[in-house]
Amino acid sequence: MGLKVAKFGGSSVADALQINKIKNIIANDEDIKYVVVSAPGKRFSEDSKVTDLLYLCKTHIEHNLPYQQIFQVICDRFMAVKVNLGVDVDLTAEFAEIKKNLEAGASADYIASRGEYLNARLIAAFLGFDFVDAASMVRFDEKGKFMEDLTNKTIEKELSKHEKAVVPGFYGAKIDGNVKTFSRGGSDITGALIARAMGADVYENWTDVSGFLMADPRIVKDPKPISTISYKELRELSYMGASVLHEDAIYPARIANIPINIRNTNKPEDPGTMITAEPAKLEDGQIISGIAGSKGYTVVNVCKTGLSNEKGFLRRMAGVLEDNDITIEHIPSGIDTVSAVLSDKAIDGRLDEIVESLQQMLKPDHIDTSDNMALIATVGMGMSSRLGVSATLFTALAQAGVNVRMIDQGSSEMNIIVGVENKDFETAIRAIYNAFVK
């Protein structure tokens, strides 16, 4: 018998029907002791998330606009959940308290957090679990900086008093008691923090997908699911644009070596994806774990004879980019050349200005740029121990008619990154996938 912490996202707690699914999941797994919930998400595509409606109320008040109709929509939604679940929770008093604080100028953090708070109250009553407010455990200092060690100790001390509990995600409180939220996706962080503090055997993250896929399903038809992936591999895929958990949401569980299981509330029979500290043994013949990429990059190529012997060249180049608040995504180099791969979003239309600054600082023979670039990462721990991986990848791209403009391989040999033109992005991903996934 182990201990599990289960976090249920917005789509999993959107209405009473979804919450009933949660009850069935928990009833079939006695190891789930602590449950973290988000605010209600969208019930259908045109619906609104409760958190967005709460932010909208705050905005209306700040601009002296009527907010009551929006607030009533929120109240009606929670009342419908209460009635359909058949629970005894005094929502009328809760609504009155929130409205009073809203009109008194309560912070946006407080207002936004009430979606998780109310949902956790209802779900705790429905499951027969204790309700424990995250504001009593998750700590921030007076400047709003997260206090990791204190939070870990406080969670352990408080939840040890409860055999089973429901905790609202997304927020905590400063030392003075004022509510402070994490960034969006903060409920994932709360779940990981509780898993770490309570020494969970597994942290289950329940959402509306059955784990991660080896490639974007909008590009590759029916890509295979990823059954197990290491934290390191996941970081590589996430960095290159894959829709996975944010690093902040993974960190607390990762440092405690707690596996994270991504599960589907609507298909609880699916095993999902297990994220582990160490890479799993891949299936026979499988070399890669996944493929991810994104468009919107520019490559700045700096050429100068004797560059490799010039001390401080890279430092000065990085300094110019730092002064322009630009992070270097990748930096391939040769004996007389060095290239900086930059995000178009970071460049923000200032390419000519940046090139001019580089020319003044570096005195190169010449600088040329290539825009409309996309980066694609092929990731897998199994790549370093297999012969012919690069040959397979580049042969596939050549046969698909894709011109590779840049190649970069990490020192861990866990990934190969290629730069292609934006127009070749989807073709390249399909070609790589078909070459490695049988």
MOBELKA-V468827 format. One record per residue. RES is the residue in one letter. SS is DSSP state (H for helix, E for strand, - for the rest). Layout:
res,ss
RES,SS
RES,SS
This chain:
res,ss
M,-
G,-
L,-
K,E
V,E
A,E
K,E
F,E
G,-
G,H
S,H
S,H
V,H
A,-
D,-
A,H
L,H
Q,H
I,H
N,H
K,H
I,H
K,H
N,H
I,H
I,H
A,H
N,-
D,-
E,-
D,-
I,E
K,E
Y,E
V,E
V,E
V,E
S,-
A,-
P,-
G,-
K,-
R,-
F,-
S,-
E,-
D,-
S,-
K,-
V,H
T,H
D,H
L,H
L,H
Y,H
L,H
C,H
K,H
T,H
H,H
I,H
E,H
H,-
N,-
L,-
P,-
Y,-
Q,H
Q,H
I,H
F,H
Q,H
V,H
I,H
C,H
D,H
R,H
F,H
M,H
A,H
V,H
K,H
V,H
N,H
L,H
G,-
V,-
D,-
V,-
D,-
L,H
T,H
A,H
E,H
F,H
A,H
E,H
I,H
K,H
K,H
N,H
L,H
E,H
A,-
G,-
A,-
S,-
A,H
D,H
Y,H
I,H
A,H
S,H
R,H
G,H
E,H
Y,H
L,H
N,H
A,H
R,H
L,H
I,H
A,H
A,H
F,H
L,H
G,-
F,-
D,E
F,E
V,E
D,-
A,H
A,H
S,H
M,-
V,-
R,E
F,E
D,-
E,-
K,-
G,-
K,-
F,E
M,-
E,H
D,H
L,H
T,H
N,H
K,H
T,H
I,H
E,H
K,H
E,H
L,H
S,-
K,-
H,-
E,-
K,-
A,E
V,E
V,E
P,E
G,-
F,-
Y,E
G,E
A,E
K,E
I,-
D,-
G,-
N,-
V,E
K,E
T,E
F,-
S,-
R,-
G,-
G,H
S,H
D,H
I,H
T,H
G,H
A,H
L,H
I,H
A,H
R,H
A,H
M,-
G,-
A,-
D,-
V,E
Y,E
E,E
N,E
W,E
T,E
D,-
V,-
S,-
G,-
F,-
L,E
M,-
A,-
D,-
P,-
R,-
I,-
V,-
K,-
D,-
P,-
K,-
P,E
I,-
S,-
T,E
I,E
S,E
Y,H
K,H
E,H
L,H
R,H
E,H
L,H
S,H
Y,H
M,-
G,-
A,-
S,-
V,-
L,-
H,-
E,H
D,H
A,H
I,H
Y,H
P,H
A,H
R,H
I,H
A,-
N,-
I,-
P,E
I,E
N,E
I,E
R,E
N,E
T,H
N,H
K,H
P,-
E,-
D,-
P,-
G,-
T,E
M,E
I,E
T,E
A,-
E,-
P,-
A,-
K,-
L,-
E,-
D,-
G,-
Q,-
I,-
I,-
S,-
G,E
I,E
A,E
G,E
S,E
K,E
G,E
Y,E
T,E
V,E
V,E
N,E
V,E
C,E
K,-
T,-
G,-
L,H
S,H
N,H
E,-
K,-
G,-
F,H
L,H
R,H
R,H
M,H
A,H
G,H
V,H
L,H
E,H
D,H
N,-
D,-
I,-
T,-
I,E
E,E
H,E
I,-
P,-
S,E
G,-
I,-
D,-
T,E
V,E
S,E
A,E
V,E
L,E
S,E
D,H
K,H
A,H
I,H
D,-
G,-
R,-
L,H
D,H
E,H
I,H
V,H
E,H
S,H
L,H
Q,H
Q,H
M,H
L,H
K,-
P,-
D,-
H,E
I,E
D,E
T,E
S,E
D,E
N,E
M,E
A,E
L,E
I,E
A,E
T,E
V,E
G,-
M,H
G,H
M,H
S,H
S,H
R,-
L,-
G,-
V,H
S,H
A,H
T,H
L,H
F,H
T,H
A,H
L,H
A,H
Q,H
A,-
G,-
V,-
N,-
V,-
R,-
M,E
I,E
D,E
Q,E
G,-
S,-
S,-
E,-
M,-
N,E
I,E
I,E
V,E
G,E
V,E
E,E
N,H
K,H
D,H
F,H
E,H
T,H
A,H
I,H
R,H
A,H
I,H
Y,H
N,H
A,H
F,H
V,-
K,-
